[in-house]
């Protein structure tokens, strides 16, 4: 019977890891869409620009528990939402991104010569924030409890119970 429980837990681990991965395709936590990104994005879709967050998901079995983790340091902030405080290093990065995305817009008599892109203006707004101010990060959950998680678990358990039933019927017929 212990083997059946281990098989159920292994199947749940694989199924839920796949479902949490699909959240990146859905751009939602199952049926709850993620809030739109305020920052214009030229590289990839929301939450999947480099793929590191998606690739960083892990699931380990500890007894009868399944523990889902992510190797990326910002994963918890994205999954739960929260605030971050601007540091001098972040401010320097924001300015660098502003200059990089301004596409050679230069000053001419005190005004920008060409119109800036939305992305460069967004970086400028971030760069103009003072060190110590906070930035709100919206929750974009990709791992956690959801009614569909329960449905997946129930489906897997029912499948294994049918297997156990077939196994027991076969054993009883043999006698």
N, C-alpha and C positions, 0 to 999 in steps of 0.2 A: 504494500500500500504506500510505503514511503517513496517508491519510484514514481508512482502516479502523481503524488503531490509535487515532487521535484519537476516532473515533466510539465505539469500545469504552470508552475512558477516560471519555468524557462520559456514556455510559449507566451505567457503574459508579458514577460520582459521583452521578447522580440516584437510582439504585436504593438505594444505601447511605444517602444522606441521608434518603430516605423510610423506610427500615428503622430508622434511628436515631431518627427522629421517632416511629415506631410504638412504640418502647420506652416512651414516656410513656403511651401507651394501655394497653400490656400491664402497666405498672408493674413492669417487669422488663427485664433485659438479655437480650433474646431469650427463652431458656427458663429463665433464672436470676432468680427473683423478688428484688426489692429487700427489704432488711430492713425490718421494720415501723418506723414512726416512733414514737419514744418521746414525742413532743410531740403532745398532742391537737390536732386540726386542724378548725377550723370553716369554713375558706375553701378550697375546692377539694381536689383529690386530692394525694397525696404527690408532691412534685417538680414540681407544676404549679399552684401556688397563683395565681401572677400570669401564668404563661405566658411569662415573660421568658427563662427557661433554654431552653425549647423553641424559642422564636422566635430565640434568639441563635445557633443552630447555623448554621455556614457550611462550605462545601466549595469549595476552590479547586484548580485544576489547575496544577501546576508541572512542565512537561515531561511525563514519564510517571508522575508521582506525584500523588496526590490528598491534600491536606492538610485535615483536619477540625479546625475551631476553634469556639470559642464566645465571644461577646462579653461574657458575664457574668463578673465577677471571681471568683465562687465556683464556677464550673463545674468547674475542675480539682479542687477539694477534694471536690465531690460525686462526680465521676467516679472519683477514685482513693481517696477516704477520707483521713482524717488527723486532726489535732488543731488546735484553735484556742485561743489564750490569751485569757482574759477581760481586757478593758480597762475603765477607769473609764467610758468612754462606753457600752460594752455593758452594764455593770452598771446604769447609769442607765436604759437602754432596758428591761432586764428588769423593773425596778421599775415603770416606766411601764406596761408590758404587764400586769403583775400588777394594778395598780390599775384599768386599763381593763377587764380581764376579770373582776374580782371582783364586778361587777354591783351595786355599791352596798352590799356587805357592810360593816357598820360595827362598831366595837368597842363592846361593852356590858359594863361591869365587867371589862375585861381580856380578854374572849373575843370571838371573832368571832360576831356575832349570827346570821348565816345561814351555811349550809354553802357552801363555795367549790366552784366547778366544778373538774373535773380539769385543765382548761386553766390556770386561774388558779393552782392549786397547782403545776403544772409551771413556770410563770413564777416563782413564789415560790422554788422550789428552785433555779432558775438565779440569781435575784437574791441569794440567800443565799451563793452561792459567792464566794470572795474574789477580788479582782483579782489576776491572775497565775496562777490555777489554769487548768487546761486542760479543754476539752470535746472528747470523742471524736466525730468525725463518721464514721458508717458509710459504706462505699463503696456508692454507688448508680450503677453504671456505666451510661452511656447511649450512649457512643461508644467504639469500640475493636474489637479483633480478637476474633472468635468463629467457631467452625466454620461457622455459618450464613452468615457473611460470605463465607467461601470458596465455599460452595454458590452464593450469589448471583453471585459473580464467574464461577464456572465456567459457570453457566447463560447468562450474558450473552455470554461468550466463545464458547460452543458455538453460540449463535444467530447471532453474527456470522460464525463460520466457515462455517456453512451458507450465509449470504448470499454470502460470498466464493466458495464452491464453485459456487453457482448462477451467479454473475457469470462465473467462469472457464469454466464449461460453455457459457454463452451465447456468450462470445467465441470459443471453439474451434469452435462450430457455424457461426459466421459465416464462417469461413475456408474 
